[in-house]
Amino acid sequence: MFHSKPIEERIAEREAKRSTLKEGRHFEHGPAKFVFVFVIVFVVVGHLAGLLLMMALGMH
């Protein structure tokens, strides 16, 4: 614990080992893509449900 490298050096080594990002791939992390798509779909469905509810109640 007392003889370990500083956190900055460990982060730099870990980033140096990573491969370069590929063109056209925005989400290298699978769960991040899932959460992003879920949030977008949730917002769109929520807006459509609200619109249909407002139209059904006659509140233009």
Biopython code that builds the backbone (N, CA, C, O; Angstrom):
import numpy as np
from Bio.PDB.StructureBuilder import StructureBuilder

atoms = [
    (1, "MET", "N", (0.813, -1.183, 0.000)),
    (1, "MET", "CA", (0.000, 0.000, 0.000)),
    (1, "MET", "C", (0.863, 1.257, 0.000)),
    (1, "MET", "O", (0.574, 2.210, -0.723)),
    (2, "PHE", "N", (1.915, 1.261, 0.805)),
    (2, "PHE", "CA", (2.733, 2.461, 0.919)),
    (2, "PHE", "C", (3.758, 2.583, -0.209)),
    (2, "PHE", "O", (4.326, 3.656, -0.416)),
    (3, "HIS", "N", (3.997, 1.487, -0.941)),
    (3, "HIS", "CA", (4.996, 1.520, -2.007)),
    (3, "HIS", "C", (4.356, 1.428, -3.390)),
    (3, "HIS", "O", (5.047, 1.149, -4.369)),
    (4, "SER", "N", (3.065, 1.656, -3.482)),
    (4, "SER", "CA", (2.412, 1.589, -4.782)),
    (4, "SER", "C", (2.625, 2.893, -5.547)),
    (4, "SER", "O", (2.959, 3.928, -4.971)),
    (5, "LYS", "N", (2.424, 2.811, -6.857)),
    (5, "LYS", "CA", (2.592, 3.983, -7.716)),
    (5, "LYS", "C", (1.464, 4.979, -7.458)),
    (5, "LYS", "O", (0.380, 4.584, -7.029)),
    (6, "PRO", "N", (1.703, 6.251, -7.713)),
    (6, "PRO", "CA", (0.618, 7.232, -7.579)),
    (6, "PRO", "C", (-0.505, 6.932, -8.571)),
    (6, "PRO", "O", (-0.290, 6.322, -9.618)),
    (7, "ILE", "N", (-1.674, 7.366, -8.220)),
    (7, "ILE", "CA", (-2.847, 7.096, -9.050)),
    (7, "ILE", "C", (-2.685, 7.637, -10.463)),
    (7, "ILE", "O", (-3.160, 7.021, -11.417)),
    (8, "GLU", "N", (-2.027, 8.772, -10.611)),
    (8, "GLU", "CA", (-1.845, 9.358, -11.943)),
    (8, "GLU", "C", (-1.020, 8.441, -12.842)),
    (8, "GLU", "O", (-1.319, 8.299, -14.028)),
    (9, "GLU", "N", (0.007, 7.826, -12.285)),
    (9, "GLU", "CA", (0.847, 6.909, -13.076)),
    (9, "GLU", "C", (0.076, 5.652, -13.443)),
    (9, "GLU", "O", (0.205, 5.154, -14.561)),
    (10, "ARG", "N", (-0.718, 5.135, -12.524)),
    (10, "ARG", "CA", (-1.501, 3.929, -12.831)),
    (10, "ARG", "C", (-2.531, 4.209, -13.910)),
    (10, "ARG", "O", (-2.757, 3.371, -14.784)),
    (11, "ILE", "N", (-3.164, 5.386, -13.860)),
    (11, "ILE", "CA", (-4.141, 5.741, -14.894)),
    (11, "ILE", "C", (-3.444, 5.908, -16.244)),
    (11, "ILE", "O", (-3.959, 5.454, -17.266)),
    (12, "ALA", "N", (-2.285, 6.551, -16.256)),
    (12, "ALA", "CA", (-1.550, 6.752, -17.507)),
    (12, "ALA", "C", (-1.140, 5.413, -18.115)),
    (12, "ALA", "O", (-1.227, 5.238, -19.330)),
    (13, "GLU", "N", (-0.700, 4.475, -17.298)),
    (13, "GLU", "CA", (-0.320, 3.147, -17.816)),
    (13, "GLU", "C", (-1.538, 2.422, -18.384)),
    (13, "GLU", "O", (-1.448, 1.787, -19.435)),
    (14, "ARG", "N", (-2.660, 2.514, -17.702)),
    (14, "ARG", "CA", (-3.861, 1.826, -18.174)),
    (14, "ARG", "C", (-4.339, 2.424, -19.493)),
    (14, "ARG", "O", (-4.764, 1.692, -20.387)),
    (15, "GLU", "N", (-4.274, 3.754, -19.622)),
    (15, "GLU", "CA", (-4.694, 4.394, -20.874)),
    (15, "GLU", "C", (-3.740, 4.079, -22.013)),
    (15, "GLU", "O", (-4.164, 3.989, -23.166)),
    (16, "ALA", "N", (-2.459, 3.911, -21.711)),
    (16, "ALA", "CA", (-1.479, 3.577, -22.750)),
    (16, "ALA", "C", (-1.728, 2.178, -23.304)),
    (16, "ALA", "O", (-1.414, 1.910, -24.464)),
    (17, "LYS", "N", (-2.283, 1.292, -22.498)),
    (17, "LYS", "CA", (-2.548, -0.088, -22.944)),
    (17, "LYS", "C", (-3.809, -0.195, -23.792)),
    (17, "LYS", "O", (-3.980, -1.166, -24.530)),
    (18, "ARG", "N", (-4.704, 0.808, -23.692)),
    (18, "ARG", "CA", (-5.961, 0.751, -24.444)),
    (18, "ARG", "C", (-5.698, 0.928, -25.927)),
    (18, "ARG", "O", (-4.781, 1.638, -26.339)),
    (19, "SER", "N", (-6.531, 0.262, -26.718)),
    (19, "SER", "CA", (-6.415, 0.431, -28.168)),
    (19, "SER", "C", (-7.048, 1.759, -28.572)),
    (19, "SER", "O", (-7.806, 2.358, -27.810)),
    (20, "THR", "N", (-6.727, 2.204, -29.779)),
    (20, "THR", "CA", (-7.292, 3.464, -30.259)),
    (20, "THR", "C", (-8.774, 3.280, -30.577)),
    (20, "THR", "O", (-9.213, 2.176, -30.900)),
    (21, "LEU", "N", (-9.533, 4.351, -30.486)),
    (21, "LEU", "CA", (-10.955, 4.285, -30.793)),
    (21, "LEU", "C", (-11.154, 4.109, -32.285)),
    (21, "LEU", "O", (-10.426, 4.688, -33.092)),
    (22, "LYS", "N", (-12.138, 3.311, -32.643)),
    (22, "LYS", "CA", (-12.423, 3.056, -34.048)),
    (22, "LYS", "C", (-13.391, 4.107, -34.575)),
    (22, "LYS", "O", (-14.286, 4.554, -33.859)),
    (23, "GLU", "N", (-13.205, 4.489, -35.813)),
    (23, "GLU", "CA", (-14.066, 5.480, -36.462)),
    (23, "GLU", "C", (-15.487, 4.935, -36.547)),
    (23, "GLU", "O", (-15.696, 3.803, -36.984)),
    (24, "GLY", "N", (-16.457, 5.734, -36.132)),
    (24, "GLY", "CA", (-17.853, 5.338, -36.234)),
    (24, "GLY", "C", (-18.388, 4.603, -35.032)),
    (24, "GLY", "O", (-19.585, 4.323, -34.969)),
    (25, "ARG", "N", (-17.542, 4.283, -34.076)),
    (25, "ARG", "CA", (-18.021, 3.605, -32.870)),
    (25, "ARG", "C", (-18.048, 4.622, -31.738)),
    (25, "ARG", "O", (-17.003, 5.061, -31.258)),
    (26, "HIS", "N", (-19.239, 4.987, -31.322)),
    (26, "HIS", "CA", (-19.371, 5.998, -30.287)),
    (26, "HIS", "C", (-19.459, 5.382, -28.909)),
    (26, "HIS", "O", (-19.078, 6.022, -27.928)),
    (27, "PHE", "N", (-19.947, 4.163, -28.806)),
    (27, "PHE", "CA", (-20.133, 3.516, -27.522)),
    (27, "PHE", "C", (-19.265, 2.264, -27.462)),
    (27, "PHE", "O", (-19.665, 1.203, -27.941)),
    (28, "GLU", "N", (-18.097, 2.387, -26.884)),
    (28, "GLU", "CA", (-17.235, 1.228, -26.691)),
    (28, "GLU", "C", (-17.770, 0.361, -25.559)),
    (28, "GLU", "O", (-17.457, -0.827, -25.477)),
    (29, "HIS", "N", (-18.569, 0.953, -24.695)),
    (29, "HIS", "CA", (-19.065, 0.255, -23.520)),
    (29, "HIS", "C", (-20.509, -0.152, -23.761)),
    (29, "HIS", "O", (-21.364, 0.712, -23.956)),
    (30, "GLY", "N", (-20.799, -1.448, -23.752)),
    (30, "GLY", "CA", (-22.128, -1.960, -24.064)),
    (30, "GLY", "C", (-23.235, -1.419, -23.182)),
    (30, "GLY", "O", (-24.253, -0.959, -23.699)),
    (31, "PRO", "N", (-23.069, -1.460, -21.845)),
    (31, "PRO", "CA", (-24.133, -0.937, -20.985)),
    (31, "PRO", "C", (-24.421, 0.552, -21.204)),
    (31, "PRO", "O", (-25.560, 0.985, -21.032)),
    (32, "ALA", "N", (-23.423, 1.330, -21.575)),
    (32, "ALA", "CA", (-23.656, 2.748, -21.846)),
    (32, "ALA", "C", (-24.577, 2.901, -23.053)),
    (32, "ALA", "O", (-25.451, 3.767, -23.063)),
    (33, "LYS", "N", (-24.386, 2.073, -24.057)),
    (33, "LYS", "CA", (-25.248, 2.121, -25.240)),
    (33, "LYS", "C", (-26.672, 1.730, -24.866)),
    (33, "LYS", "O", (-27.630, 2.352, -25.326)),
    (34, "PHE", "N", (-26.815, 0.699, -24.030)),
    (34, "PHE", "CA", (-28.136, 0.254, -23.593)),
    (34, "PHE", "C", (-28.857, 1.365, -22.834)),
    (34, "PHE", "O", (-30.031, 1.629, -23.098)),
    (35, "VAL", "N", (-28.182, 2.011, -21.909)),
    (35, "VAL", "CA", (-28.787, 3.089, -21.121)),
    (35, "VAL", "C", (-29.164, 4.256, -22.022)),
    (35, "VAL", "O", (-30.245, 4.825, -21.871)),
    (36, "PHE", "N", (-28.295, 4.621, -22.953)),
    (36, "PHE", "CA", (-28.576, 5.725, -23.866)),
    (36, "PHE", "C", (-29.829, 5.444, -24.692)),
    (36, "PHE", "O", (-30.709, 6.299, -24.792)),
    (37, "VAL", "N", (-29.916, 4.263, -25.279)),
    (37, "VAL", "CA", (-31.069, 3.907, -26.106)),
    (37, "VAL", "C", (-32.325, 3.860, -25.245)),
    (37, "VAL", "O", (-33.382, 4.327, -25.669)),
    (38, "PHE", "N", (-32.223, 3.297, -24.033)),
    (38, "PHE", "CA", (-33.374, 3.219, -23.144)),
    (38, "PHE", "C", (-33.912, 4.616, -22.808)),
    (38, "PHE", "O", (-35.123, 4.835, -22.831)),
    (39, "VAL", "N", (-33.030, 5.542, -22.501)),
    (39, "VAL", "CA", (-33.454, 6.904, -22.146)),
    (39, "VAL", "C", (-34.127, 7.580, -23.335)),
    (39, "VAL", "O", (-35.167, 8.218, -23.175)),
    (40, "ILE", "N", (-33.547, 7.447, -24.524)),
    (40, "ILE", "CA", (-34.142, 8.060, -25.720)),
    (40, "ILE", "C", (-35.535, 7.488, -25.981)),
    (40, "ILE", "O", (-36.476, 8.242, -26.228)),
    (41, "VAL", "N", (-35.673, 6.160, -25.928)),
    (41, "VAL", "CA", (-36.970, 5.517, -26.167)),
    (41, "VAL", "C", (-37.968, 5.942, -25.094)),
    (41, "VAL", "O", (-39.126, 6.221, -25.406)),
    (42, "PHE", "N", (-37.536, 5.993, -23.841)),
    (42, "PHE", "CA", (-38.416, 6.390, -22.746)),
    (42, "PHE", "C", (-38.948, 7.805, -22.952)),
    (42, "PHE", "O", (-40.135, 8.052, -22.741)),
    (43, "VAL", "N", (-38.100, 8.723, -23.355)),
    (43, "VAL", "CA", (-38.517, 10.114, -23.580)),
    (43, "VAL", "C", (-39.498, 10.201, -24.749)),
    (43, "VAL", "O", (-40.509, 10.897, -24.658)),
    (44, "VAL", "N", (-39.210, 9.508, -25.829)),
    (44, "VAL", "CA", (-40.100, 9.551, -27.001)),
    (44, "VAL", "C", (-41.464, 8.955, -26.660)),
    (44, "VAL", "O", (-42.495, 9.537, -26.996)),
    (45, "VAL", "N", (-41.477, 7.808, -26.000)),
    (45, "VAL", "CA", (-42.754, 7.176, -25.638)),
    (45, "VAL", "C", (-43.519, 8.054, -24.655)),
    (45, "VAL", "O", (-44.740, 8.174, -24.755)),
    (46, "GLY", "N", (-42.816, 8.667, -23.712)),
    (46, "GLY", "CA", (-43.476, 9.554, -22.758)),
    (46, "GLY", "C", (-44.118, 10.752, -23.433)),
    (46, "GLY", "O", (-45.228, 11.147, -23.079)),
    (47, "HIS", "N", (-43.429, 11.328, -24.397)),
    (47, "HIS", "CA", (-43.985, 12.470, -25.128)),
    (47, "HIS", "C", (-45.208, 12.054, -25.944)),
    (47, "HIS", "O", (-46.210, 12.768, -25.972)),
    (48, "LEU", "N", (-45.126, 10.914, -26.600)),
    (48, "LEU", "CA", (-46.272, 10.443, -27.384)),
    (48, "LEU", "C", (-47.461, 10.138, -26.482)),
    (48, "LEU", "O", (-48.593, 10.472, -26.833)),
    (49, "ALA", "N", (-47.237, 9.516, -25.338)),
    (49, "ALA", "CA", (-48.329, 9.215, -24.409)),
    (49, "ALA", "C", (-48.956, 10.503, -23.897)),
    (49, "ALA", "O", (-50.180, 10.598, -23.798)),
    (50, "GLY", "N", (-48.136, 11.492, -23.572)),
    (50, "GLY", "CA", (-48.663, 12.777, -23.121)),
    (50, "GLY", "C", (-49.476, 13.461, -24.197)),
    (50, "GLY", "O", (-50.533, 14.026, -23.916)),
    (51, "LEU", "N", (-48.993, 13.413, -25.424)),
    (51, "LEU", "CA", (-49.719, 14.021, -26.545)),
    (51, "LEU", "C", (-51.070, 13.343, -26.753)),
    (51, "LEU", "O", (-52.086, 14.015, -26.928)),
    (52, "LEU", "N", (-51.079, 12.019, -26.733)),
    (52, "LEU", "CA", (-52.338, 11.293, -26.911)),
    (52, "LEU", "C", (-53.307, 11.571, -25.764)),
    (52, "LEU", "O", (-54.510, 11.699, -25.990)),
    (53, "LEU", "N", (-52.802, 11.666, -24.554)),
    (53, "LEU", "CA", (-53.653, 11.971, -23.395)),
    (53, "LEU", "C", (-54.251, 13.356, -23.518)),
    (53, "LEU", "O", (-55.439, 13.545, -23.254)),
    (54, "MET", "N", (-53.450, 14.321, -23.912)),
    (54, "MET", "CA", (-53.943, 15.693, -24.069)),
    (54, "MET", "C", (-54.993, 15.763, -25.183)),
    (54, "MET", "O", (-55.990, 16.474, -25.065)),
    (55, "MET", "N", (-54.755, 15.018, -26.262)),
    (55, "MET", "CA", (-55.723, 15.023, -27.362)),
    (55, "MET", "C", (-57.026, 14.344, -26.919)),
    (55, "MET", "O", (-58.114, 14.796, -27.277)),
    (56, "ALA", "N", (-56.917, 13.271, -26.149)),
    (56, "ALA", "CA", (-58.114, 12.554, -25.707)),
    (56, "ALA", "C", (-58.949, 13.399, -24.743)),
    (56, "ALA", "O", (-60.176, 13.301, -24.732)),
    (57, "LEU", "N", (-58.289, 14.220, -23.942)),
    (57, "LEU", "CA", (-59.021, 15.062, -22.982)),
    (57, "LEU", "C", (-59.481, 16.369, -23.600)),
    (57, "LEU", "O", (-60.199, 17.138, -22.961)),
    (58, "GLY", "N", (-59.079, 16.629, -24.835)),
    (58, "GLY", "CA", (-59.516, 17.831, -25.536)),
    (58, "GLY", "C", (-58.784, 19.088, -25.096)),
    (58, "GLY", "O", (-59.336, 20.185, -25.172)),
    (59, "MET", "N", (-57.562, 18.940, -24.642)),
    (59, "MET", "CA", (-56.758, 20.106, -24.196)),
    (59, "MET", "C", (-55.731, 20.449, -25.260)),
    (59, "MET", "O", (-54.557, 20.117, -25.097)),
    (60, "HIS", "N", (-56.116, 21.078, -26.305)),
    (60, "HIS", "CA", (-55.172, 21.380, -27.390)),
    (60, "HIS", "C", (-54.192, 22.402, -26.888)),
    (60, "HIS", "O", (-53.298, 22.814, -27.626)),
]
sb = StructureBuilder()
sb.init_structure("model")
sb.init_model(0)
sb.init_chain("A")
sb.init_seg("    ")
for serial, (resi, resn, name, xyz) in enumerate(atoms, 1):
    if name == "N":
        sb.init_residue(resn, " ", resi, " ")
    sb.init_atom(name, np.array(xyz, "f"), 0.0, 1.0, " ", f" {name:<3s}", serial, name[0])
structure = sb.get_structure()
